[in-house]
Amino acid sequence: MTYELIAFALFAAVTLASALGVVLMRDPWHSALLLGVALLSIAVHFVILAAEFVAMMQILVYVGGVLILITFAVMLTQREDTDEVVQT
């Protein structure tokens, strides 16, 4: 087995596991973090295919831009759950 095939199989497993985690996580913060892992591992696939420019654009545009916007949206829209009981 070559190192390229081992790297491909490893990052394919990381991509599939993190993509599955994005869908199955209940917490949107953890889901956004797993989306970042999936996008970074896809960038590694582009590097394996010798498409370094596409990999850098993947990191800059998706991980750097879209994931930051999702993170801010999650942080701004999440409510604090309080356990205080209101007495009337």
HTML snippet that shows the backbone in 3Dmol.js (N, CA, C, O; Angstrom):
<script src="https://3Dmol.org/build/3Dmol-min.js"></script>
<div id="view" style="width:600px;height:400px;position:relative"></div>
<script>
const pdb = `
ATOM      1  N   MET A   1       0.848  -1.186   0.000  1.00  0.00           N
ATOM      2  CA  MET A   1       0.000   0.000   0.000  1.00  0.00           C
ATOM      3  C   MET A   1       0.887   1.240   0.000  1.00  0.00           C
ATOM      4  O   MET A   1       1.914   1.291   0.677  1.00  0.00           O
ATOM      5  N   THR A   2       0.481   2.203  -0.748  1.00  0.00           N
ATOM      6  CA  THR A   2       1.246   3.443  -0.783  1.00  0.00           C
ATOM      7  C   THR A   2       0.742   4.398   0.287  1.00  0.00           C
ATOM      8  O   THR A   2      -0.366   4.259   0.806  1.00  0.00           O
ATOM      9  N   TYR A   3       1.585   5.369   0.601  1.00  0.00           N
ATOM     10  CA  TYR A   3       1.203   6.363   1.604  1.00  0.00           C
ATOM     11  C   TYR A   3       0.029   7.214   1.140  1.00  0.00           C
ATOM     12  O   TYR A   3      -0.776   7.670   1.951  1.00  0.00           O
ATOM     13  N   GLU A   4      -0.061   7.421  -0.153  1.00  0.00           N
ATOM     14  CA  GLU A   4      -1.165   8.220  -0.692  1.00  0.00           C
ATOM     15  C   GLU A   4      -2.506   7.534  -0.469  1.00  0.00           C
ATOM     16  O   GLU A   4      -3.494   8.184  -0.126  1.00  0.00           O
ATOM     17  N   LEU A   5      -2.538   6.224  -0.666  1.00  0.00           N
ATOM     18  CA  LEU A   5      -3.776   5.474  -0.463  1.00  0.00           C
ATOM     19  C   LEU A   5      -4.167   5.446   1.014  1.00  0.00           C
ATOM     20  O   LEU A   5      -5.349   5.539   1.348  1.00  0.00           O
ATOM     21  N   ILE A   6      -3.178   5.319   1.894  1.00  0.00           N
ATOM     22  CA  ILE A   6      -3.453   5.331   3.333  1.00  0.00           C
ATOM     23  C   ILE A   6      -3.993   6.699   3.762  1.00  0.00           C
ATOM     24  O   ILE A   6      -4.944   6.782   4.539  1.00  0.00           O
ATOM     25  N   ALA A   7      -3.374   7.778   3.246  1.00  0.00           N
ATOM     26  CA  ALA A   7      -3.838   9.130   3.577  1.00  0.00           C
ATOM     27  C   ALA A   7      -5.246   9.358   3.048  1.00  0.00           C
ATOM     28  O   ALA A   7      -6.079   9.959   3.727  1.00  0.00           O
ATOM     29  N   PHE A   8      -5.514   8.876   1.829  1.00  0.00           N
ATOM     30  CA  PHE A   8      -6.860   9.021   1.273  1.00  0.00           C
ATOM     31  C   PHE A   8      -7.889   8.295   2.126  1.00  0.00           C
ATOM     32  O   PHE A   8      -8.946   8.848   2.427  1.00  0.00           O
ATOM     33  N   ALA A   9      -7.590   7.068   2.515  1.00  0.00           N
ATOM     34  CA  ALA A   9      -8.546   6.292   3.313  1.00  0.00           C
ATOM     35  C   ALA A   9      -8.768   6.929   4.684  1.00  0.00           C
ATOM     36  O   ALA A   9      -9.893   6.956   5.183  1.00  0.00           O
ATOM     37  N   LEU A  10      -7.707   7.438   5.287  1.00  0.00           N
ATOM     38  CA  LEU A  10      -7.823   8.073   6.593  1.00  0.00           C
ATOM     39  C   LEU A  10      -8.691   9.327   6.516  1.00  0.00           C
ATOM     40  O   LEU A  10      -9.602   9.504   7.325  1.00  0.00           O
ATOM     41  N   PHE A  11      -8.410  10.194   5.549  1.00  0.00           N
ATOM     42  CA  PHE A  11      -9.182  11.424   5.452  1.00  0.00           C
ATOM     43  C   PHE A  11     -10.580  11.197   4.884  1.00  0.00           C
ATOM     44  O   PHE A  11     -11.478  12.003   5.128  1.00  0.00           O
ATOM     45  N   ALA A  12     -10.779  10.128   4.138  1.00  0.00           N
ATOM     46  CA  ALA A  12     -12.143   9.785   3.713  1.00  0.00           C
ATOM     47  C   ALA A  12     -12.976   9.368   4.917  1.00  0.00           C
ATOM     48  O   ALA A  12     -14.152   9.719   5.011  1.00  0.00           O
ATOM     49  N   ALA A  13     -12.373   8.621   5.837  1.00  0.00           N
ATOM     50  CA  ALA A  13     -13.086   8.225   7.049  1.00  0.00           C
ATOM     51  C   ALA A  13     -13.374   9.443   7.925  1.00  0.00           C
ATOM     52  O   ALA A  13     -14.455   9.546   8.505  1.00  0.00           O
ATOM     53  N   VAL A  14     -12.415  10.367   8.025  1.00  0.00           N
ATOM     54  CA  VAL A  14     -12.630  11.593   8.804  1.00  0.00           C
ATOM     55  C   VAL A  14     -13.752  12.427   8.189  1.00  0.00           C
ATOM     56  O   VAL A  14     -14.601  12.959   8.904  1.00  0.00           O
ATOM     57  N   THR A  15     -13.750  12.538   6.869  1.00  0.00           N
ATOM     58  CA  THR A  15     -14.790  13.313   6.185  1.00  0.00           C
ATOM     59  C   THR A  15     -16.172  12.708   6.409  1.00  0.00           C
ATOM     60  O   THR A  15     -17.122  13.425   6.720  1.00  0.00           O
ATOM     61  N   LEU A  16     -16.283  11.406   6.254  1.00  0.00           N
ATOM     62  CA  LEU A  16     -17.588  10.756   6.431  1.00  0.00           C
ATOM     63  C   LEU A  16     -18.067  10.820   7.879  1.00  0.00           C
ATOM     64  O   LEU A  16     -19.248  11.056   8.134  1.00  0.00           O
ATOM     65  N   ALA A  17     -17.159  10.611   8.820  1.00  0.00           N
ATOM     66  CA  ALA A  17     -17.555  10.645  10.232  1.00  0.00           C
ATOM     67  C   ALA A  17     -17.985  12.042  10.660  1.00  0.00           C
ATOM     68  O   ALA A  17     -18.973  12.197  11.377  1.00  0.00           O
ATOM     69  N   SER A  18     -17.243  13.062  10.222  1.00  0.00           N
ATOM     70  CA  SER A  18     -17.611  14.419  10.614  1.00  0.00           C
ATOM     71  C   SER A  18     -18.879  14.884   9.900  1.00  0.00           C
ATOM     72  O   SER A  18     -19.675  15.619  10.484  1.00  0.00           O
ATOM     73  N   ALA A  19     -19.081  14.471   8.654  1.00  0.00           N
ATOM     74  CA  ALA A  19     -20.318  14.824   7.955  1.00  0.00           C
ATOM     75  C   ALA A  19     -21.524  14.151   8.616  1.00  0.00           C
ATOM     76  O   ALA A  19     -22.597  14.747   8.710  1.00  0.00           O
ATOM     77  N   LEU A  20     -21.349  12.935   9.064  1.00  0.00           N
ATOM     78  CA  LEU A  20     -22.418  12.262   9.792  1.00  0.00           C
ATOM     79  C   LEU A  20     -22.675  12.947  11.129  1.00  0.00           C
ATOM     80  O   LEU A  20     -23.819  13.057  11.570  1.00  0.00           O
ATOM     81  N   GLY A  21     -21.610  13.405  11.768  1.00  0.00           N
ATOM     82  CA  GLY A  21     -21.757  14.126  13.023  1.00  0.00           C
ATOM     83  C   GLY A  21     -22.468  15.455  12.865  1.00  0.00           C
ATOM     84  O   GLY A  21     -23.200  15.877  13.760  1.00  0.00           O
ATOM     85  N   VAL A  22     -22.260  16.128  11.722  1.00  0.00           N
ATOM     86  CA  VAL A  22     -22.960  17.395  11.458  1.00  0.00           C
ATOM     87  C   VAL A  22     -24.465  17.170  11.453  1.00  0.00           C
ATOM     88  O   VAL A  22     -25.226  17.975  11.990  1.00  0.00           O
ATOM     89  N   VAL A  23     -24.881  16.086  10.851  1.00  0.00           N
ATOM     90  CA  VAL A  23     -26.314  15.813  10.730  1.00  0.00           C
ATOM     91  C   VAL A  23     -26.903  15.320  12.048  1.00  0.00           C
ATOM     92  O   VAL A  23     -28.044  15.650  12.370  1.00  0.00           O
ATOM     93  N   LEU A  24     -26.152  14.544  12.810  1.00  0.00           N
ATOM     94  CA  LEU A  24     -26.713  13.894  13.993  1.00  0.00           C
ATOM     95  C   LEU A  24     -26.568  14.679  15.285  1.00  0.00           C
ATOM     96  O   LEU A  24     -27.244  14.359  16.264  1.00  0.00           O
ATOM     97  N   MET A  25     -25.718  15.688  15.326  1.00  0.00           N
ATOM     98  CA  MET A  25     -25.529  16.464  16.556  1.00  0.00           C
ATOM     99  C   MET A  25     -26.764  17.315  16.851  1.00  0.00           C
ATOM    100  O   MET A  25     -27.369  17.890  15.946  1.00  0.00           O
ATOM    101  N   ARG A  26     -27.124  17.384  18.134  1.00  0.00           N
ATOM    102  CA  ARG A  26     -28.243  18.230  18.530  1.00  0.00           C
ATOM    103  C   ARG A  26     -27.801  19.661  18.791  1.00  0.00           C
ATOM    104  O   ARG A  26     -28.564  20.596  18.547  1.00  0.00           O
ATOM    105  N   ASP A  27     -26.589  19.845  19.279  1.00  0.00           N
ATOM    106  CA  ASP A  27     -26.069  21.163  19.592  1.00  0.00           C
ATOM    107  C   ASP A  27     -25.544  21.814  18.309  1.00  0.00           C
ATOM    108  O   ASP A  27     -24.667  21.246  17.658  1.00  0.00           O
ATOM    109  N   PRO A  28     -26.054  22.987  17.930  1.00  0.00           N
ATOM    110  CA  PRO A  28     -25.588  23.606  16.684  1.00  0.00           C
ATOM    111  C   PRO A  28     -24.125  24.036  16.735  1.00  0.00           C
ATOM    112  O   PRO A  28     -23.476  24.118  15.692  1.00  0.00           O
ATOM    113  N   TRP A  29     -23.596  24.309  17.917  1.00  0.00           N
ATOM    114  CA  TRP A  29     -22.184  24.688  18.031  1.00  0.00           C
ATOM    115  C   TRP A  29     -21.273  23.517  17.658  1.00  0.00           C
ATOM    116  O   TRP A  29     -20.316  23.690  16.903  1.00  0.00           O
ATOM    117  N   HIS A  30     -21.572  22.323  18.187  1.00  0.00           N
ATOM    118  CA  HIS A  30     -20.777  21.149  17.847  1.00  0.00           C
ATOM    119  C   HIS A  30     -20.957  20.776  16.381  1.00  0.00           C
ATOM    120  O   HIS A  30     -20.021  20.307  15.734  1.00  0.00           O
ATOM    121  N   SER A  31     -22.142  20.982  15.869  1.00  0.00           N
ATOM    122  CA  SER A  31     -22.389  20.706  14.457  1.00  0.00           C
ATOM    123  C   SER A  31     -21.562  21.629  13.571  1.00  0.00           C
ATOM    124  O   SER A  31     -21.037  21.192  12.547  1.00  0.00           O
ATOM    125  N   ALA A  32     -21.440  22.898  13.949  1.00  0.00           N
ATOM    126  CA  ALA A  32     -20.624  23.835  13.165  1.00  0.00           C
ATOM    127  C   ALA A  32     -19.148  23.468  13.242  1.00  0.00           C
ATOM    128  O   ALA A  32     -18.430  23.592  12.249  1.00  0.00           O
ATOM    129  N   LEU A  33     -18.686  23.020  14.401  1.00  0.00           N
ATOM    130  CA  LEU A  33     -17.288  22.597  14.517  1.00  0.00           C
ATOM    131  C   LEU A  33     -17.008  21.361  13.665  1.00  0.00           C
ATOM    132  O   LEU A  33     -15.958  21.268  13.028  1.00  0.00           O
ATOM    133  N   LEU A  34     -17.931  20.428  13.654  1.00  0.00           N
ATOM    134  CA  LEU A  34     -17.750  19.249  12.811  1.00  0.00           C
ATOM    135  C   LEU A  34     -17.821  19.598  11.329  1.00  0.00           C
ATOM    136  O   LEU A  34     -17.175  18.945  10.509  1.00  0.00           O
ATOM    137  N   LEU A  35     -18.598  20.622  10.975  1.00  0.00           N
ATOM    138  CA  LEU A  35     -18.614  21.083   9.593  1.00  0.00           C
ATOM    139  C   LEU A  35     -17.242  21.625   9.204  1.00  0.00           C
ATOM    140  O   LEU A  35     -16.785  21.412   8.082  1.00  0.00           O
ATOM    141  N   GLY A  36     -16.586  22.323  10.128  1.00  0.00           N
ATOM    142  CA  GLY A  36     -15.231  22.806   9.863  1.00  0.00           C
ATOM    143  C   GLY A  36     -14.257  21.663   9.648  1.00  0.00           C
ATOM    144  O   GLY A  36     -13.387  21.746   8.781  1.00  0.00           O
ATOM    145  N   VAL A  37     -14.389  20.601  10.423  1.00  0.00           N
ATOM    146  CA  VAL A  37     -13.523  19.434  10.247  1.00  0.00           C
ATOM    147  C   VAL A  37     -13.764  18.792   8.887  1.00  0.00           C
ATOM    148  O   VAL A  37     -12.818  18.392   8.210  1.00  0.00           O
ATOM    149  N   ALA A  38     -15.028  18.695   8.489  1.00  0.00           N
ATOM    150  CA  ALA A  38     -15.345  18.109   7.186  1.00  0.00           C
ATOM    151  C   ALA A  38     -14.781  18.953   6.047  1.00  0.00           C
ATOM    152  O   ALA A  38     -14.239  18.410   5.084  1.00  0.00           O
ATOM    153  N   LEU A  39     -14.904  20.272   6.149  1.00  0.00           N
ATOM    154  CA  LEU A  39     -14.390  21.141   5.091  1.00  0.00           C
ATOM    155  C   LEU A  39     -12.866  21.102   5.019  1.00  0.00           C
ATOM    156  O   LEU A  39     -12.295  21.137   3.929  1.00  0.00           O
ATOM    157  N   LEU A  40     -12.208  21.029   6.167  1.00  0.00           N
ATOM    158  CA  LEU A  40     -10.747  20.926   6.156  1.00  0.00           C
ATOM    159  C   LEU A  40     -10.274  19.595   5.584  1.00  0.00           C
ATOM    160  O   LEU A  40      -9.270  19.551   4.873  1.00  0.00           O
ATOM    161  N   SER A  41     -10.976  18.524   5.881  1.00  0.00           N
ATOM    162  CA  SER A  41     -10.564  17.237   5.332  1.00  0.00           C
ATOM    163  C   SER A  41     -10.816  17.159   3.826  1.00  0.00           C
ATOM    164  O   SER A  41     -10.101  16.455   3.112  1.00  0.00           O
ATOM    165  N   ILE A  42     -11.819  17.872   3.348  1.00  0.00           N
ATOM    166  CA  ILE A  42     -12.020  17.949   1.894  1.00  0.00           C
ATOM    167  C   ILE A  42     -10.876  18.717   1.245  1.00  0.00           C
ATOM    168  O   ILE A  42     -10.460  18.390   0.133  1.00  0.00           O
ATOM    169  N   ALA A  43     -10.365  19.736   1.932  1.00  0.00           N
ATOM    170  CA  ALA A  43      -9.200  20.463   1.422  1.00  0.00           C
ATOM    171  C   ALA A  43      -7.982  19.544   1.331  1.00  0.00           C
ATOM    172  O   ALA A  43      -7.175  19.669   0.410  1.00  0.00           O
ATOM    173  N   VAL A  44      -7.851  18.628   2.281  1.00  0.00           N
ATOM    174  CA  VAL A  44      -6.756  17.663   2.217  1.00  0.00           C
ATOM    175  C   VAL A  44      -6.918  16.747   1.002  1.00  0.00           C
ATOM    176  O   VAL A  44      -5.924  16.375   0.379  1.00  0.00           O
ATOM    177  N   HIS A  45      -8.135  16.385   0.662  1.00  0.00           N
ATOM    178  CA  HIS A  45      -8.371  15.582  -0.538  1.00  0.00           C
ATOM    179  C   HIS A  45      -7.923  16.337  -1.788  1.00  0.00           C
ATOM    180  O   HIS A  45      -7.371  15.739  -2.712  1.00  0.00           O
ATOM    181  N   PHE A  46      -8.158  17.643  -1.819  1.00  0.00           N
ATOM    182  CA  PHE A  46      -7.695  18.433  -2.957  1.00  0.00           C
ATOM    183  C   PHE A  46      -6.175  18.460  -3.039  1.00  0.00           C
ATOM    184  O   PHE A  46      -5.612  18.437  -4.133  1.00  0.00           O
ATOM    185  N   VAL A  47      -5.511  18.508  -1.899  1.00  0.00           N
ATOM    186  CA  VAL A  47      -4.042  18.473  -1.896  1.00  0.00           C
ATOM    187  C   VAL A  47      -3.547  17.125  -2.405  1.00  0.00           C
ATOM    188  O   VAL A  47      -2.563  17.070  -3.142  1.00  0.00           O
ATOM    189  N   ILE A  48      -4.207  16.048  -2.027  1.00  0.00           N
ATOM    190  CA  ILE A  48      -3.831  14.719  -2.517  1.00  0.00           C
ATOM    191  C   ILE A  48      -3.979  14.649  -4.038  1.00  0.00           C
ATOM    192  O   ILE A  48      -3.200  13.970  -4.707  1.00  0.00           O
ATOM    193  N   LEU A  49      -4.970  15.345  -4.581  1.00  0.00           N
ATOM    194  CA  LEU A  49      -5.185  15.361  -6.024  1.00  0.00           C
ATOM    195  C   LEU A  49      -4.297  16.375  -6.751  1.00  0.00           C
ATOM    196  O   LEU A  49      -4.439  16.573  -7.958  1.00  0.00           O
ATOM    197  N   ALA A  50      -3.382  17.017  -6.018  1.00  0.00           N
ATOM    198  CA  ALA A  50      -2.443  18.007  -6.564  1.00  0.00           C
ATOM    199  C   ALA A  50      -3.169  19.249  -7.075  1.00  0.00           C
ATOM    200  O   ALA A  50      -2.764  19.850  -8.070  1.00  0.00           O
ATOM    201  N   ALA A  51      -4.243  19.626  -6.385  1.00  0.00           N
ATOM    202  CA  ALA A  51      -4.973  20.855  -6.712  1.00  0.00           C
ATOM    203  C   ALA A  51      -4.837  21.802  -5.525  1.00  0.00           C
ATOM    204  O   ALA A  51      -5.794  22.053  -4.792  1.00  0.00           O
ATOM    205  N   GLU A  52      -3.619  22.323  -5.355  1.00  0.00           N
ATOM    206  CA  GLU A  52      -3.324  23.139  -4.180  1.00  0.00           C
ATOM    207  C   GLU A  52      -4.100  24.445  -4.164  1.00  0.00           C
ATOM    208  O   GLU A  52      -4.510  24.909  -3.100  1.00  0.00           O
ATOM    209  N   PHE A  53      -4.308  25.048  -5.342  1.00  0.00           N
ATOM    210  CA  PHE A  53      -5.048  26.306  -5.397  1.00  0.00           C
ATOM    211  C   PHE A  53      -6.489  26.108  -4.944  1.00  0.00           C
ATOM    212  O   PHE A  53      -7.023  26.921  -4.190  1.00  0.00           O
ATOM    213  N   VAL A  54      -7.108  25.045  -5.397  1.00  0.00           N
ATOM    214  CA  VAL A  54      -8.492  24.761  -5.000  1.00  0.00           C
ATOM    215  C   VAL A  54      -8.557  24.464  -3.499  1.00  0.00           C
ATOM    216  O   VAL A  54      -9.523  24.834  -2.832  1.00  0.00           O
ATOM    217  N   ALA A  55      -7.531  23.799  -2.973  1.00  0.00           N
ATOM    218  CA  ALA A  55      -7.495  23.517  -1.537  1.00  0.00           C
ATOM    219  C   ALA A  55      -7.396  24.812  -0.735  1.00  0.00           C
ATOM    220  O   ALA A  55      -8.074  24.963   0.281  1.00  0.00           O
ATOM    221  N   MET A  56      -6.563  25.742  -1.179  1.00  0.00           N
ATOM    222  CA  MET A  56      -6.440  27.019  -0.467  1.00  0.00           C
ATOM    223  C   MET A  56      -7.730  27.833  -0.564  1.00  0.00           C
ATOM    224  O   MET A  56      -8.120  28.486   0.404  1.00  0.00           O
ATOM    225  N   MET A  57      -8.383  27.802  -1.701  1.00  0.00           N
ATOM    226  CA  MET A  57      -9.663  28.506  -1.824  1.00  0.00           C
ATOM    227  C   MET A  57     -10.726  27.849  -0.950  1.00  0.00           C
ATOM    228  O   MET A  57     -11.586  28.532  -0.394  1.00  0.00           O
ATOM    229  N   GLN A  58     -10.668  26.544  -0.831  1.00  0.00           N
ATOM    230  CA  GLN A  58     -11.581  25.825   0.065  1.00  0.00           C
ATOM    231  C   GLN A  58     -11.392  26.305   1.497  1.00  0.00           C
ATOM    232  O   GLN A  58     -12.366  26.563   2.205  1.00  0.00           O
ATOM    233  N   ILE A  59     -10.152  26.422   1.918  1.00  0.00           N
ATOM    234  CA  ILE A  59      -9.875  26.854   3.290  1.00  0.00           C
ATOM    235  C   ILE A  59     -10.246  28.311   3.485  1.00  0.00           C
ATOM    236  O   ILE A  59     -10.889  28.658   4.475  1.00  0.00           O
ATOM    237  N   LEU A  60      -9.851  29.170   2.556  1.00  0.00           N
ATOM    238  CA  LEU A  60     -10.118  30.600   2.715  1.00  0.00           C
ATOM    239  C   LEU A  60     -11.597  30.938   2.645  1.00  0.00           C
ATOM    240  O   LEU A  60     -12.108  31.680   3.484  1.00  0.00           O
ATOM    241  N   VAL A  61     -12.287  30.395   1.647  1.00  0.00           N
ATOM    242  CA  VAL A  61     -13.685  30.772   1.428  1.00  0.00           C
ATOM    243  C   VAL A  61     -14.608  30.041   2.392  1.00  0.00           C
ATOM    244  O   VAL A  61     -15.386  30.673   3.106  1.00  0.00           O
ATOM    245  N   TYR A  62     -14.527  28.726   2.416  1.00  0.00           N
ATOM    246  CA  TYR A  62     -15.498  27.975   3.206  1.00  0.00           C
ATOM    247  C   TYR A  62     -15.164  27.974   4.687  1.00  0.00           C
ATOM    248  O   TYR A  62     -15.995  28.347   5.515  1.00  0.00           O
ATOM    249  N   VAL A  63     -13.959  27.559   5.021  1.00  0.00           N
ATOM    250  CA  VAL A  63     -13.607  27.484   6.437  1.00  0.00           C
ATOM    251  C   VAL A  63     -13.457  28.883   7.014  1.00  0.00           C
ATOM    252  O   VAL A  63     -13.923  29.153   8.121  1.00  0.00           O
ATOM    253  N   GLY A  64     -12.814  29.763   6.279  1.00  0.00           N
ATOM    254  CA  GLY A  64     -12.580  31.103   6.791  1.00  0.00           C
ATOM    255  C   GLY A  64     -13.790  32.000   6.765  1.00  0.00           C
ATOM    256  O   GLY A  64     -13.951  32.833   7.657  1.00  0.00           O
ATOM    257  N   GLY A  65     -14.635  31.859   5.785  1.00  0.00           N
ATOM    258  CA  GLY A  65     -15.773  32.762   5.638  1.00  0.00           C
ATOM    259  C   GLY A  65     -17.092  32.180   6.093  1.00  0.00           C
ATOM    260  O   GLY A  65     -17.720  32.689   7.021  1.00  0.00           O
ATOM    261  N   VAL A  66     -17.498  31.137   5.454  1.00  0.00           N
ATOM    262  CA  VAL A  66     -18.821  30.567   5.718  1.00  0.00           C
ATOM    263  C   VAL A  66     -18.906  30.012   7.132  1.00  0.00           C
ATOM    264  O   VAL A  66     -19.914  30.209   7.812  1.00  0.00           O
ATOM    265  N   LEU A  67     -17.870  29.324   7.583  1.00  0.00           N
ATOM    266  CA  LEU A  67     -17.918  28.749   8.926  1.00  0.00           C
ATOM    267  C   LEU A  67     -17.919  29.826   9.999  1.00  0.00           C
ATOM    268  O   LEU A  67     -18.557  29.655  11.038  1.00  0.00           O
ATOM    269  N   ILE A  68     -17.220  30.927   9.771  1.00  0.00           N
ATOM    270  CA  ILE A  68     -17.248  32.032  10.726  1.00  0.00           C
ATOM    271  C   ILE A  68     -18.638  32.647  10.782  1.00  0.00           C
ATOM    272  O   ILE A  68     -19.117  32.981  11.866  1.00  0.00           O
ATOM    273  N   LEU A  69     -19.294  32.803   9.641  1.00  0.00           N
ATOM    274  CA  LEU A  69     -20.663  33.324   9.629  1.00  0.00           C
ATOM    275  C   LEU A  69     -21.622  32.390  10.364  1.00  0.00           C
ATOM    276  O   LEU A  69     -22.496  32.847  11.101  1.00  0.00           O
ATOM    277  N   ILE A  70     -21.460  31.092  10.165  1.00  0.00           N
ATOM    278  CA  ILE A  70     -22.313  30.133  10.873  1.00  0.00           C
ATOM    279  C   ILE A  70     -22.052  30.212  12.374  1.00  0.00           C
ATOM    280  O   ILE A  70     -22.985  30.154  13.175  1.00  0.00           O
ATOM    281  N   THR A  71     -20.783  30.345  12.750  1.00  0.00           N
ATOM    282  CA  THR A  71     -20.437  30.434  14.171  1.00  0.00           C
ATOM    283  C   THR A  71     -21.059  31.669  14.807  1.00  0.00           C
ATOM    284  O   THR A  71     -21.614  31.586  15.903  1.00  0.00           O
ATOM    285  N   PHE A  72     -20.974  32.823  14.129  1.00  0.00           N
ATOM    286  CA  PHE A  72     -21.598  34.026  14.666  1.00  0.00           C
ATOM    287  C   PHE A  72     -23.113  33.884  14.744  1.00  0.00           C
ATOM    288  O   PHE A  72     -23.723  34.342  15.710  1.00  0.00           O
ATOM    289  N   ALA A  73     -23.726  33.260  13.751  1.00  0.00           N
ATOM    290  CA  ALA A  73     -25.176  33.068  13.777  1.00  0.00           C
ATOM    291  C   ALA A  73     -25.584  32.175  14.943  1.00  0.00           C
ATOM    292  O   ALA A  73     -26.591  32.434  15.602  1.00  0.00           O
ATOM    293  N   VAL A  74     -24.814  31.138  15.196  1.00  0.00           N
ATOM    294  CA  VAL A  74     -25.124  30.246  16.311  1.00  0.00           C
ATOM    295  C   VAL A  74     -24.965  30.980  17.633  1.00  0.00           C
ATOM    296  O   VAL A  74     -25.805  30.852  18.524  1.00  0.00           O
ATOM    297  N   MET A  75     -23.877  31.759  17.762  1.00  0.00           N
ATOM    298  CA  MET A  75     -23.638  32.464  19.016  1.00  0.00           C
ATOM    299  C   MET A  75     -24.681  33.543  19.274  1.00  0.00           C
ATOM    300  O   MET A  75     -25.055  33.776  20.424  1.00  0.00           O
ATOM    301  N   LEU A  76     -25.153  34.202  18.225  1.00  0.00           N
ATOM    302  CA  LEU A  76     -26.109  35.291  18.409  1.00  0.00           C
ATOM    303  C   LEU A  76     -27.536  34.818  18.599  1.00  0.00           C
ATOM    304  O   LEU A  76     -28.344  35.535  19.190  1.00  0.00           O
ATOM    305  N   THR A  77     -27.867  33.637  18.117  1.00  0.00           N
ATOM    306  CA  THR A  77     -29.255  33.175  18.195  1.00  0.00           C
ATOM    307  C   THR A  77     -29.505  32.177  19.311  1.00  0.00           C
ATOM    308  O   THR A  77     -30.660  31.848  19.585  1.00  0.00           O
ATOM    309  N   GLN A  78     -28.461  31.684  19.963  1.00  0.00           N
ATOM    310  CA  GLN A  78     -28.676  30.719  21.029  1.00  0.00           C
ATOM    311  C   GLN A  78     -29.186  31.410  22.280  1.00  0.00           C
ATOM    312  O   GLN A  78     -28.694  32.470  22.667  1.00  0.00           O
ATOM    313  N   ARG A  79     -30.177  30.795  22.905  1.00  0.00           N
ATOM    314  CA  ARG A  79     -30.732  31.316  24.152  1.00  0.00           C
ATOM    315  C   ARG A  79     -30.036  30.656  25.322  1.00  0.00           C
ATOM    316  O   ARG A  79     -29.551  29.528  25.234  1.00  0.00           O
ATOM    317  N   GLU A  80     -30.004  31.380  26.401  1.00  0.00           N
ATOM    318  CA  GLU A  80     -29.516  30.807  27.645  1.00  0.00           C
ATOM    319  C   GLU A  80     -30.686  30.098  28.321  1.00  0.00           C
ATOM    320  O   GLU A  80     -31.743  30.697  28.521  1.00  0.00           O
ATOM    321  N   ASP A  81     -30.510  28.862  28.664  1.00  0.00           N
ATOM    322  CA  ASP A  81     -31.549  28.118  29.377  1.00  0.00           C
ATOM    323  C   ASP A  81     -31.345  28.363  30.870  1.00  0.00           C
ATOM    324  O   ASP A  81     -30.321  28.002  31.449  1.00  0.00           O
ATOM    325  N   THR A  82     -32.338  28.979  31.459  1.00  0.00           N
ATOM    326  CA  THR A  82     -32.250  29.232  32.895  1.00  0.00           C
ATOM    327  C   THR A  82     -33.134  28.250  33.628  1.00  0.00           C
ATOM    328  O   THR A  82     -34.203  27.871  33.152  1.00  0.00           O
ATOM    329  N   ASP A  83     -32.675  27.854  34.772  1.00  0.00           N
ATOM    330  CA  ASP A  83     -33.432  26.900  35.589  1.00  0.00           C
ATOM    331  C   ASP A  83     -34.223  27.583  36.675  1.00  0.00           C
ATOM    332  O   ASP A  83     -34.735  26.923  37.580  1.00  0.00           O
ATOM    333  N   GLU A  84     -34.333  28.893  36.603  1.00  0.00           N
ATOM    334  CA  GLU A  84     -35.060  29.635  37.621  1.00  0.00           C
ATOM    335  C   GLU A  84     -36.557  29.459  37.417  1.00  0.00           C
ATOM    336  O   GLU A  84     -37.056  29.485  36.292  1.00  0.00           O
ATOM    337  N   VAL A  85     -37.247  29.284  38.504  1.00  0.00           N
ATOM    338  CA  VAL A  85     -38.691  29.125  38.462  1.00  0.00           C
ATOM    339  C   VAL A  85     -39.309  30.477  38.796  1.00  0.00           C
ATOM    340  O   VAL A  85     -38.996  31.077  39.824  1.00  0.00           O
ATOM    341  N   VAL A  86     -40.183  30.948  37.924  1.00  0.00           N
ATOM    342  CA  VAL A  86     -40.834  32.230  38.144  1.00  0.00           C
ATOM    343  C   VAL A  86     -42.053  31.981  39.027  1.00  0.00           C
ATOM    344  O   VAL A  86     -42.918  31.172  38.692  1.00  0.00           O
ATOM    345  N   GLN A  87     -42.114  32.681  40.155  1.00  0.00           N
ATOM    346  CA  GLN A  87     -43.233  32.533  41.076  1.00  0.00           C
ATOM    347  C   GLN A  87     -44.223  33.668  40.855  1.00  0.00           C
ATOM    348  O   GLN A  87     -43.841  34.836  40.786  1.00  0.00           O
ATOM    349  N   THR A  88     -45.474  33.317  40.748  1.00  0.00           N
ATOM    350  CA  THR A  88     -46.521  34.329  40.561  1.00  0.00           C
ATOM    351  C   THR A  88     -47.491  34.313  41.701  1.00  0.00           C
ATOM    352  O   THR A  88     -48.440  35.097  41.715  1.00  0.00           O
TER     353      THR A  88
END
`;
const viewer = $3Dmol.createViewer("view");
viewer.addModel(pdb, "pdb");
viewer.setStyle({}, {cartoon: {color: "spectrum"}});
viewer.zoomTo();
viewer.render();
</script>
